[in-house]
Amino acid sequence: MDPSTITFTVNDHKRSLTTDPRRPLLDCLREDCALTGAKYGCGEGQCGACTVLVDGKRTFSCITPASEVDGKRITTIEGLAKGEALHPVQQAFIDENAFQCGYCTPGMILATVALLAEKPHPSDADLTSRMTTNLCRCCGYGNIRKAVERAVASNANAARSS
């Protein structure tokens, strides 16, 4: 297939790439944009290591063709913090020591951010359902769950004080 120009905004920066439109978004982000937070895990959209947000929705970038993000906004783990101030979900993961090797952490954090955007007050079932689509090879699920619960509580507290 002939290359085409794909234009998108990633972490508030407009980018244009001329590439095979079937090329995985993950490859474009890592190789062309030097954004290496999203990881290659399974290559099938089953592990969540490649999670990014596309127009605010959780997206598995390893199975998303570049052509599908033309004209869209992408947020990677590198785009969550505002300067030195971490995003509240990032801070919750640090506070709960919710990582071991850290390979799954960006995907877990972005899955949580997307969940809280969709459901500011998710139920336990919502948390379990969402988080089971992100795998942790180190089996750090206990602390990950605590971090997600802390982020939910922080989100609820922020909503009450607004």
N, C-alpha and C positions, 0 to 999 in steps of 0.2 A: 504494500500500500504506500502511496506517495505521502511524504511528510506534509503536515499542515501546521499552521501557526495557531497555538492555543494561548489565549490570554486569560489570566486569572489574577486574583489578589491573594497573596499569601502573607499572613501576619502583618496586614496593613501595607504591604508593598506590592505594587502592580508588577506582574511578570509576563513576558511573552516568550514562548518556546516554540521552535520549529522542530517537530518530532513526529514520529509515527503516532497517529491518533489512538492506536490500540495499546500503546506503551502504558504500563502501569503507572499510576500517579505516584506510587511509592518511589519508583526509580527516578522520576522527574524531580521529586522533592529532594531525595538524597544526592543524586548525581549532578543535577543542574542548578539546584537552589542551595546546595550545601546545608540542608536541614536534615540532620541525621538522627533526630529524636525518635521518629517513627522507625520501627525495626522490621526487618523481614523475619517472619517466623515460619508459618506453614505455607504461605503462598496461595492459600485457598479461602481466606476470610474466616477461618475457624478459631484462631488463637487470640486475635485482638492486638498483637504486638505492633501492627501497622496503623492503628487507629489515628485518624485525624478528624477534624470537624469540617464539613463542607456545608456552607450556609447554615452553620450551627448544628447540623445533624451528624451523628456518629457515622463514620464511613471507614470501611476497610480499604485502605489505599493500595494494598497489594492486588486487589481484584477490580479496582476502579480504573477504567481506561482514561487516559489524559483527556480525550475528547469530551468526557462527561463533566469536566470541571471548567470548560470554556465559559468565561464570563462570571464565574462564581467566586465566593470568598472562602478561603481555606485558612484554618487555624491549626497550627501544629503546637506541640508542647513548648517550642521555643517562643511562641507568640502569646502565651498565657500571662506571664509576669508583665507588670508595668514598671519598667526600669528595675530598680532593686526590690520592689514590692511584689512578693509572690502572690499568685492567685490563691484565694482561700482553700481551694482543694489541694493545691501543691503544698501549702502550709500544713494542712491536716495530715498529709502523707508523711511529712517530716516529723510532725509532732507525735505521730503514732509509730514512727520507725517502720513504715509500711513498705519496706523494700529490702531485698537481700542483694541479689546481683544487679537489680535495677532494670533488667531487660524489658520486663512487662510494664514497668511503672508509667512511662508516658501514655501507653494505651489505657491503663487502668484510670489514670487521672482524667484523660479526655473523655472516657466513657462516663465517668462520674459527672463531669461538667455538662455533658449532653443530657444526662438523666435529670440533673437539677434544673436545667433549662426547660425540659419537657414537663417535669413534675416537681415543683419546688418542695413538696411535702410527700416524698415517695413512701409507700408502705414497705414493710420488711419483704414482702413478696416481690415488690418492684425492684428492690435492691438485689435480691437473690437472682431474679430473672436477668437483670441487666449485667450483673457481674459474672455470671456463669459463662458468658460469651467471651471473657478475657481470661486467658490461662496464665498461671504463674508456675514456672518449672521448679522454683525453689519451695513451692507450697507455703508461701507466706500469707495465706488467706486470712488467718486470724487477725493479724495487724492491718491487712488491707481492709477488711470489713470494719475494723475500728476506725480507720481513717475515713472511710466512706460515711460511716455513722456520724463522725465528728463534723465532716463537711455538711451533712444534712442538717445537723443541729446548728452549725454556724450560719447556714443559709436561712434557717427558720428564725434565728435570733436577729439576723440582719433585716429580715422582712418585718419583724415586730418593731424594730427601732426606726424604721423608715417612716 
